[in-house]
Amino acid sequence: MTLLQPTFFSPIIQYIAILQATELMFEIEDNFQKQTYRNRCYINTSNGKQLINVPVQQNKGIKIKTKDVKIDYKDDWHKHFLKTLKTAYNSSPFFEFYIDDLLPIINKKHNFLLDLNFSCHNFVMEALQLDIPFSKSTEYEKEFDGNDFRNLANVSKKPFKLDKYTQVFDTNGFISNLSILDLIFMEGPSAENYLMKQTLHI
């Protein structure tokens, strides 16, 4: 069993871990933490690595469980995300192949962050043609008897060095461990082969 955090269009390293698993569990009973991949991802634009953040409703000083976090739509962040995504990847080899499946996920106003993240995960699994069952935690897993990769949801200051693949903006130099969307838009059906060749160094 592999334990992970449900994240927003997860970094590539998380799907390297998922490909090595036979069964997944997602932690949903922990306290939500800001500035993690739970509600952000990084994509490649003409200006380099760009943060996409999903704004959430939070009361300062009050802890809230991951499963209870609601999305804040007052600034229509999803419209900005879609516009940025199209600008960044419209010329990528497989953008047109996947965008029709992505639109319902991005345009739908999910109430809870968790629902959005699981929709993202299901899209990615289908794009990678993977069928790995998952469950959700029913209590906080303080000590987990298995592969505990919850830390992959943290934005690490030490970048994961992954093999290079062609990216849209090569003039930026290769940017490792972006959102899985970057790999899918560039490699399409070959994305799974790329992930299988990577070594998971935590």
N, C-alpha and C positions, 0 to 999 in steps of 0.2 A: 504494500500500500504506500502510495506517495501522497504527502500532505502539502497543499499549496494554498495561497491566497487567491481569491477571484479578483482578477485585475482587468483594467480597461485596455483592450487590444494589447495584450501583454508583450513585454520585451521578448526578443527571440530566445534568450536563455531559458525562459520558462517553458517554451515548447520543446526545447532540447530535453529538458527533464521529463516532460510529459511523454515524449516518444519512447523513453526508456522505462516507462511504467506499464504495469498490467492493469492497475486499478487506481483510481484517483479519489481523494477526499479533499473538499474545499473547506477551509476554516471560515465559518461565518459567525462564530460566537465570541470572537475577540473584540476588544475595544478598537474602534476606528482610529487610524493614525493618519494625520495629514502628511502631505509631501511624500507620498509613496505612489507606486504604480496602481494602487487601488482606484485612484481617480485621475490618473494622468498617463500619457504616453508621449513618446518622442518620435517625430517623423523627419524626413530629409527634405529640405526645401532649398531654393536657390540661395538662401541666406545661411544655409547650414542646418544644424540640428535645431529643431523647433519644438518647444513644449506645447502640448495640447492638454488643457486642464478641464476636468468636469467639475463645475462649481457645486458644492453641496450645502445643504442647510445645516447649520450647527450653532448651538448656543455656547458661547465662550465659558470655559471652565466646567462644562458638563460632559461627562463621558457618555458615549453612545456606542452601542454595538454595531459592528459592520453591517449586520443584516437589517438594521433599522435606519440606516443613513438614506436620506432623501435627496434627490437632485434639485438644484435651484435653476429654474429656467428664465429668470427675470431678464437676463441679457441674451437669450436665445443662443447660447454657446454652441448648440448643435449646428446651427446655420453657418456660423463662422468656421466650425470644424469641417463641414462639408465643402465649403468654398476653398479652404486651405488645402484640403485633400485633393480636390480637383486641380488646383493650380500646381501642386507639387507633383502629382502622379499622372496627369492626363496623357503624358507622352510615354509612360512606362508600358512595357510589352503586354501586361495582362490587366491593366486598369479597367478597360471596357468589358473584360470578361467577368469581372467580379462586382463591379459597381452596382448593378441592378439588385444583387442580393444584399448589398450593404445599405442601400437607401432606406429600406423599411426599418432597419435597426437604428440608423442615425436620426431619421425623421420622427420616429415614435417618441413621444414624451413619456419615457419610463418614470414612474413615480420613485422607485427605489434604485439606488446605485447597483445593488446586487442583481436586479433583474437585467439592467443594461449589460453588466459584466458577463452574466451567463449567456446573454444573447450574442455578445462578442465571441465568447468561447465556442459556442455552438457553430457560429459562422466559420471560425478558423478550423475547427475540426472537420467540417464538411469540405472546406477548401483543400485541406491536406489529405482528405479521404481517409480519416482516422476514425476508428470506432473503439474508444477506450471508455468503459463505464465510469461514472463518478457518483459520489454521494456528498452530502453536506454534513458537517459536524453537528451534533446535537448538544454538545457541551464544549467548553474551551479545552483544547488539547494541550495542557501544560507540559506534559512529557509524552512524546509520541513514539511508539514502538514501530518504526518504519522509516522511510525516507522523508525527513522533515525539510522541505524546501520553502517554507513560509518566508524565509529571509530574501527570497528572490523578488518579493514585492517591494523591498527597500531600494531606493535609488542609491546605488553604490557609488562612492567617490572613486573607487578603483574599477575602471572599465573592464568588462569581460572581452578578451581578445578572441574573436571568432574569425574563421576563414573569410577571405574577401569574396564578394560576389559583385557583379556589375550593379552600380546604383545610378539613378537618373542624373544626379549632379556630381559627376566624377571630379569636377574641378575643386570640390570641397575636400577631396581625399576620402578614403573609405571611412565610414562612420559605423562602428561596431555596435551590435546589440540595440538597434532601434526597435520600434514596434514591429511585431510580426507582420503587419500590413506591408511594410517596406519590402520584406522578403517575398511575400505572396505576389505583390504587384510586379516585382522584377523577375521572379523565377517561375511563377505559376505552378503547374503540376510537379515541377522539379524541386519545389521548396522542401518537400519531405526528404528527398535524397540529401539535400544540403544539411538538414537538421540531423540526419542519421550519421553523418560523417563527423559531426562535432563531438568534442570531448567535454564533459561537464566538469569544470573545475570550480569548486565553491570555496 
